[in-house]
Amino acid sequence: MKKKTQGPPLLETIKSWFAQPAADFYRRPTVYICGGQTELQGCRAVLELEENRILVDMGRRRLALYGDGLVLSSLNGRVLLVRGTLLKAEFLSGEGTR
């Protein structure tokens, strides 16, 4: 008969589900998309701004947002609020764009 391999005990597994994230987790750039708004936290700079495309520096990566009627609604510290119809979000390497 084959011996069952045992993983971590059930209680330890359940505890790990509720463990605190890594220390730098909350300092990482974050993107929230809700309805006609997109909120970018950790945005370092707006590199390009067009009606249908916005390119932002998010640290290690750049983020290109594509859509219709994109408008920068608010910039508060490192939080950028974009309004408009978002059709596509594309992460690019930090060195350059297309």
C-alpha positions as CSV (number, residue, x, y, z in Angstrom):
1,M,0.0,0.0,0.0
2,K,1.3,3.4,-0.9
3,K,2.1,5.8,1.9
4,K,0.3,9.1,1.9
5,T,2.5,12.2,1.9
6,Q,1.5,14.6,4.5
7,G,1.4,18.3,3.9
8,P,1.2,21.0,6.6
9,P,-1.4,20.4,9.3
10,L,-4.8,21.8,8.5
11,L,-4.7,24.4,11.3
12,E,-1.4,25.8,10.0
13,T,-2.8,26.0,6.5
14,I,-5.9,27.9,7.6
15,K,-3.7,30.3,9.7
16,S,-1.6,31.0,6.6
17,W,-4.7,32.2,4.7
18,F,-5.1,35.0,7.2
19,A,-1.5,35.9,7.7
20,Q,-0.2,39.5,7.2
21,P,1.2,40.2,3.8
22,A,4.9,41.0,3.2
23,A,6.1,44.3,4.8
24,D,6.4,46.1,1.4
25,F,3.0,44.9,0.1
26,Y,1.2,48.2,0.8
27,R,3.9,50.3,-0.8
28,R,3.5,48.6,-4.2
29,P,1.7,50.4,-7.0
30,T,-2.0,49.5,-7.2
31,V,-4.6,49.9,-9.9
32,Y,-8.4,50.1,-9.1
33,I,-10.9,50.0,-11.9
34,C,-14.5,50.7,-11.1
35,G,-17.2,51.9,-13.6
36,G,-15.9,54.9,-15.5
37,Q,-13.0,55.6,-13.1
38,T,-9.5,54.2,-12.8
39,E,-7.4,55.0,-9.7
40,L,-3.7,54.5,-9.9
41,Q,-1.8,54.5,-6.5
42,G,1.9,54.8,-6.6
43,C,2.0,56.7,-9.8
44,R,5.4,58.5,-10.2
45,A,4.8,60.5,-13.4
46,V,2.5,61.0,-16.3
47,L,4.7,60.4,-19.4
48,E,2.1,60.8,-22.2
49,L,-1.4,62.2,-22.2
50,E,-3.8,61.8,-25.2
51,E,-7.6,61.5,-25.4
52,N,-7.3,57.8,-26.1
53,R,-4.1,56.9,-24.4
54,I,-2.4,57.7,-21.1
55,L,1.1,56.4,-20.2
56,V,2.3,56.6,-16.6
57,D,5.4,55.6,-14.7
58,M,4.6,53.2,-12.0
59,G,8.1,52.5,-10.8
60,R,9.5,49.3,-12.2
61,R,6.9,49.3,-14.9
62,R,5.0,51.7,-17.1
63,L,1.2,51.4,-17.5
64,A,-0.5,52.4,-20.7
65,L,-4.3,53.0,-20.5
66,Y,-6.3,52.9,-23.7
67,G,-9.9,54.0,-24.0
68,D,-12.4,56.7,-25.1
69,G,-12.5,60.2,-23.6
70,L,-9.7,59.5,-21.0
71,V,-9.3,62.6,-18.7
72,L,-7.0,63.1,-15.7
73,S,-9.6,64.0,-13.0
74,S,-7.3,64.3,-10.0
75,L,-3.7,64.0,-9.0
76,N,-3.1,64.0,-5.3
77,G,0.4,63.0,-4.2
78,R,1.0,59.7,-5.9
79,V,-2.7,58.9,-6.5
80,L,-4.0,59.6,-10.0
81,L,-7.7,59.4,-10.9
82,V,-8.6,58.8,-14.6
83,R,-12.1,59.2,-15.9
84,G,-13.5,57.8,-19.1
85,T,-14.2,54.5,-20.8
86,L,-11.2,52.2,-20.2
87,L,-10.9,49.6,-23.0
88,K,-7.4,48.2,-22.3
89,A,-4.6,48.4,-19.8
90,E,-1.1,47.3,-20.8
91,F,2.0,46.9,-18.6
92,L,5.3,47.8,-20.3
93,S,8.9,47.5,-19.3
94,G,10.3,50.5,-17.4
95,E,13.0,51.3,-20.0
96,G,10.8,52.5,-22.8
97,T,7.6,52.4,-24.8
98,R,6.8,51.3,-28.3
